[in-house]
Amino acid sequence: MSDLLRAPAEIKYAEELDWLESIDNNPKPFSWRLSPKMVRLFILGSERSDGLDREIPQKWYGDRSFVERSIVTLASDRGLLLIGDPGTGKSWLAELLSAAISRKSTLVVQGTAGTTEDHIKYSWNVSMVIAKGQSRESMIPSPIMTAMEAGAIGRFEELTRSTSDVQDALISILSEKYISVPELDSDNIVFAKPGFSVIATANSRDRGVNDLSSALKRRFNFVRIPVVTNKKSEAEIVRFRTEELLRRHQIELDVPPTLLDVLLQSFADLRASAAAAGSDDEKLESALSSAEQIGVLEDAILHSNFFGERALTARTLASSLVGSLARREPEDLAILNKYLHGVVEPRSKEEGGSWPEFLEGGRDAIATLS
């Protein structure tokens, strides 16, 4: 695993999944590798009341009911659509579910304007077709077709980014549970095996890009993933991902709790400002999600490690925040400048601590970018 830039969940947590499978005596739907109870435990972590011989760490932070509803949906014959703002952990939850259920999370189609029907059905190996003609051997199955044949979970990322033609092709797969291959005279239907399902994700901010038809909506159970606003939960998410980052880069750098509090409070302030804004021009383009907080902190940690004093400072954190969130110029810079003067400056005078240095770092970063 050490020679992979980013190992999929089934490889990263392989030993843990093997152990859970070895002690799992609960009923399993279809060809699932773990029972629904163990899938939930793998994702949300173990508790003392579970009576296990080892601790299973929590990997996804959110409401327990979202995970349970997702698992129940996948145990039925309906698809699962995880919908929410960017950075709310939809794709990570989909990966964990796929890894726990079928030990294969990489059967993924990425939805874009260029995604075609071939990407969710099949295509052909042209050289083999020329040499031997069209056959099952010369057919290149899509990740979705591969999942059907294996009775596994297929994933469709950014479903609303794909065109209506592609979405319509997915309707027949979810409804009929087979794919016809009219180019072949025999063996021309690929049937889904028990355990096959589809987890799709969609960003709520993409409404109007390619809206889902009512027919496709009926084939999915919707689970809406909200932005995490609870400070305790958000701190756990950021801390969990930061520790992973430090391990992956083999960085020994302390993240002071006071600076984590500054980061969390800054995002809470900016969200409140966005909620009170009268128009989109008065809001940052950023979704201000937990994922973006992690990105700000990651940028600050790497900068401190490579170019700083190998210690995270409030100045570096502020510079990273401005650099990461200022995507439109001059609109976003003006919003951040207003935040620094209207919120951070009074707070730095009243509370002191890391806030004065954070204020200076933010001002310097805005001056550099202006």
Salt bridges, closest charged atoms under 4 A:
GLU15 OE2 - ARG54 NH1 2.91
GLU16 OE2 - LYS59 NZ 2.47
ASP18 OD1 - ARG103 NH2 2.89
GLU21 OE2 - ARG33 NE 3.12
GLU21 OE1 - ARG103 NH1 3.34
GLU47 OE2 - ARG64 NH1 3.74
GLU68 OE2 - ARG40 NH1 2.75
GLU68 OE2 - ARG64 NE 3.33
GLU95 OE1 - ARG6 NH2 2.65
GLU117 OE2 - LYS121 NZ 2.98
GLU149 OE2 - ARG136 NH2 2.84
GLU157 OE2 - ARG155 NH2 3.18
ASP187 OD1 - ARG136 NH1 3.22
ASP206 OD1 - ARG161 NH2 2.80
GLU234 OE2 - ARG271 NH2 2.59
GLU244 OE2 - LYS12 NZ 2.29
GLU244 OE1 - ARG241 NH1 3.10
ASP269 OD2 - ARG347 NH1 2.69
ASP280 OD1 - LYS283 NZ 3.94
GLU292 OE2 - ARG327 NH2 2.51
GLU298 OE2 - ARG248 NH2 3.98
ASP332 OD1 - ARG328 NH2 2.87
GLU345 OE1 - HIS341 ND1 3.37
GLU345 OE2 - LYS349 NZ 3.74
GLU345 OE1 - ARG363 NH2 2.99
GLU351 OE2 - ARG347 NE 3.93
GLU360 OE1 - ARG315 NH2 2.76
ASP364 OD2 - ARG315 NH1 2.60
